[in-house]
Amino acid sequence: MTVEVVINVRNMELSDRLRDYITKKVSKLDRYLSSLEVAQMDLTYVKSARSAKDRQVAQITVRGKKVLLRAEERTDDMFASVDAVLDKIHRQIERFKGRRWRARGDGRSAADVLVDLPEAESDLSEEEEIVVRRKRFMLTPMDEREAIEQMGLLGHEDFFIFLNADTNQVNVLYRRRDGTLGLIEPEIA
């Protein structure tokens, strides 16, 4: 099954070279997800953009059976924008496939699964379903090195919450999938 490629342009001329480039690249998307039917690429030149680096805009919308994905990228070159937006939509397709195929292996729809739930479970209030346990603890100010040491000493393998003595803010130290450590430093919006 081939993807129908539709190209729309605004405030710019579409060269044959760019049209061929987009058609060639976008038509390969059905390799990643066979249910795709239409891919619409919108190309725009935004003269009023604050930065010259944001004037060439490429937006792609892909539609298919139970699929609707959209991505947008802005750069100073239209070919770079097209490449970047295709990379972004490829990542979205991979995430979509992962969610969809890992969800239920028996092929039942979500509506069928909800019908099968016992009534006793549906009588629970929302608060009981979300929060099953609450913990309170005192935060001791410490630096990042001390937090790493405390994380190991306490046997917390996944994460450790501490008050950063340098910034006077609550931080979360966590173990990443590759085994390295990450630090979350929240900011109030």
Long-range contacts (C-beta under 8 A, 24 or more apart in sequence): 1-30, 1-34, 1-36, 1-37, 2-27, 2-30, 3-27, 3-29, 3-30, 3-36, 3-37, 3-38, 3-39, 3-62, 4-37, 4-38, 4-39, 5-39, 5-41, 6-38, 6-39, 6-40, 6-41, 7-40, 7-41, 7-43, 8-40, 8-41, 8-42, 8-43, 9-42, 9-43, 9-44, 10-42, 10-43, 10-44, 10-45, 11-44, 11-45, 11-46, 11-47, 12-43, 12-44, 12-45, 12-78, 14-43, 18-43, 18-78, 18-79, 18-82, 21-79, 21-82, 22-82, 25-82, 25-83, 25-86, 26-60, 26-86, 29-62, 29-86, 29-89, 29-90, 29-93, 32-90, 32-93, 32-94, 32-97, 33-64, 33-67, 33-93, 33-96, 33-97, 35-64, 35-65, 35-66, 35-67, 36-62, 36-63, 36-64, 36-67, 37-63, 37-64, 37-65, 38-62, 38-63, 38-64, 39-63, 41-82, 41-85, 43-78, 43-81, 43-82, 46-74, 49-74, 52-76, 56-80, 56-81, 57-81, 58-82, 58-84, 58-85, 59-85, 60-85, 60-86, 60-89, 62-89, 62-93, 67-96, 69-93, 69-96, 139-163, 139-170, 141-165, 141-168, 144-171, 144-173, 144-183, 147-171, 147-173, 148-173, 148-181
